[in-house]
Amino acid sequence: MIVKRALGAKFGTKTRQTIYEKTNYHCYYCGTALNPENWSVDHIIPISLGGSDELDNLTGACISCNKRKKNHTLESFRTLQSRLNQKIPWFSPDQTKFLERHGFTKHIPSPDLFWWEKQ
């Protein structure tokens, strides 16, 4: 499987496997167990903020966290998570299934510590 970035750079199977193993098959941010269908490569320091495609700047993230993080720094993402924790509505079981099927989850990581900080 190959993932493409907007500028056309690719992360091949070997790179993706290295990243996947680097987080022990868990989302770097919320700790959700990852499988090949529910994760993506994330830039810890976004490219738009001077980050690189080097392995030490790449990590595995669930699709939900990666979509929310966008181009935030770790600290601004932590602040965003804190704000979201205060406003997340309760979803019905059908709504939750729909959100999960489309890459979103009702779980928001704690604003105090990301998963990798607890390890």
N, C-alpha and C positions, 0 to 999 in steps of 0.2 A: 504494500500500500504506500502511496506517495501523497504527501500533503504539500500543496502549493501556497506560497504567500502571494500577496497582491503584486509584488514586483517580479514574480516569476521564480524566486528561489525555491528549491525543493528540499524536503527532508526525506531521504530514502528510508527503506526498511531497516537498515542497520542503525542509522541515527535514531530513528523512532524507537527501536528496541532498546538502545542504550538509555534513552530518556525515560522510557517506561520502567526499566529496571532501577534507574537512579532514584525513583520515588517509591520503590518497593510496591509498584502497582497501585498506588494511591494518589488521589488528587493532592497536589502540593498545598492547596489552600484549605479545603474542607475535610480531607481525609477519606472521601468516598472511594471505595474499592473500584478500580478501573478495569475495564475490559476493552478489547479492540474496537467495540462499537460506541463507547461512551466517553472517549477522551480525545484531547487534542494537545498539540504542542503549544506551549505558551512561552513568551519572552518575559523573563522576570523583570528586566529593565526593557521597556518597550523600544522598538526600533526608532519610533518617533521621538524618543527622549534620549537617544544616543546608545541604545543597547545594540548588541550584535547577535549574529547567528552562531556564535561559539557555544559549545556544549555547556559551559559553566553558566550561560545566560538562558538556557532552555530548560524547561521542566514540563512534566505532565500535569494536566489539569482536566477536571471534568468539564464537559461542554458548558454547563451552567455557570461555573466560576469563570471560565475563560471569556464567555460572553459578557458577564458583568464587569470583569476587570478591564476589558478593552485596553486602553493605553495608560492606565493608572500606574503610578508607582506603588510599591507595597504599602506605604503609609497612607496614601490617598485611597487605596482600595480598602484598607482597614477602616478608614473613616466612612467610606461608602457602605461597607458591610454593617457598621454600627447604626447608621441611619436606616438602612433597610430592615434591620432587626426590629426596629421600633415601629415600622409601618407595614410589615408583611401581613396581609389578610389571611384568614383561614380559608382554605379551598375545600370544596366538596370532593368526595372520592373521584367522581368523574372528571372534575377539573384537574385534580392532581395527576391522574393517569394521562390526560391530554398533555399537560405541561411536561411530564416526564418523557412521554413519547417524542416530544419535540425538543428535547435537550435541556429542559429546565427542570429543576427540582425544587421542592418546597424547603429543603434544608439550606440554611444560610450559616456559614461558619461563624464561630464566636468572634466578635470584633477584638477580643483581647489577645488571642493567640491563633495563628494559622497552624494547620496540622503539622507542618515541618518544624515549627518551633516547639512543639510538644514532644518531639521524638528525641 
